[in-house]
Amino acid sequence: MKNKTIPYLSGRFFDGISSGLFMMALPWIMLQEPDMGTFVAITALVCTGLSFLSTPFFSTLTDRHSRKAILILVQIVQSATAMLVCIVYWMGLGSHWVLAFSQLVFWVSSNIAWNANNAFTQENYEQQEYAKISGYQEVVMQGTTLGAGALGIFLLEMWGIEEFAAFAAIASGIAALSYIATPYRRQIRQSHNTPFLSQITETKGIFSQQPRFYGFLLISCLSYPVLTFLGKLVPIWFAELSVSGNWVAFYNIAFGLGSLMTGLLVSRILTMMSHRNIMQYSMLVLALTLLVMSGVMQPLYIVLLTLGFGFFNALNRIARTNWMHHTIPMSQRGRVDGGLGMFATLVQSLSYVLIAFLAHVDAIEYGFVIAGFIVLFASLWMLLIGTKIDADNELAPQY
């Protein structure tokens, strides 16, 4: 396991640095200009919209081609994009439109890499290794992606955009080299006689075969759009309060630390409870945390509550991913992840519409309570569906 895990996690590490820098820190640059809250929210809406439309195409490619090759190509695209930003600003032609375009490229390509990584893990590791590699992945991902978002804000205080973008370009390049060095045991080789469009349309049939199981997974996926919702809501709220950018960094660090604790403990937690119960109770805790946030608007309390939010958000996601490793056929994993991703992206887009509206009417603080009640309703729905899932009849065979 070690010979393939070290270069793979190295790739995730540097991927997380470059993605975190662009996905978390660049919006804060745009928010430094007056009245940019609506622009940031609309930019995020465009990113999620394009991700939604492209997901069926790229998720099907994941089930047809080498998942390792997809991971490498994503890093090459991101490195080239970051270098382009560096060159444009070096030439004095930079603007918030350039930053928005680079965020779009990183956003869409990161979604592609996320789906490919899940399928790659299931294909390249044994069942008994899933829990352990999930813990490693979480420690690396949260220690870099969200940590890099916090680091990026600090770096922007000292560096110009040119140095910042060059740093991200180098990180993506190293990630590509790390993936190239990762041993890969390819097990899925889709016949080219199967039409591409036919595979895309098969996705609906896959989900309809086990409606309760996939419905449960879909509801669980709400934690991701809530996370990205907070990722935009908190900086806008802090900016309106004229709070220092350091608090945005502290927010990202707190989330990362909470998720890091999950990565360290998740192998043990997965042996104590079923995947379904972990997901149900994690979502319930997330709902209660958001509702408490709605009553404490001070930055310090929001940062402290974010520690718990990060822990249970990661726990819900890892339990879902591991459950899918054990129950979803490898040949369908890309499309299943794509279907779940489309649902999450659709909700994400709607959440950004909400942020844009709240920012426009100067009521951004109500975003916390709205998200809290939505997640509370979803968690209660999960409890209801969970009692109806019969492990012998509803779940797919073990793969």
Helices and strands as residue ranges (DSSP letters): H 2-20, I 21-25, H 26-31, H 37-62, H 67-90, H 96-124, G 127-129, H 130-141, I 142-146, H 147-158, H 161-181, H 196-209, H 211-220, H 223-240, H 245-272, H 275-295, H 299-327, G 330-332, H 333-360, G 364-366, H 367-386
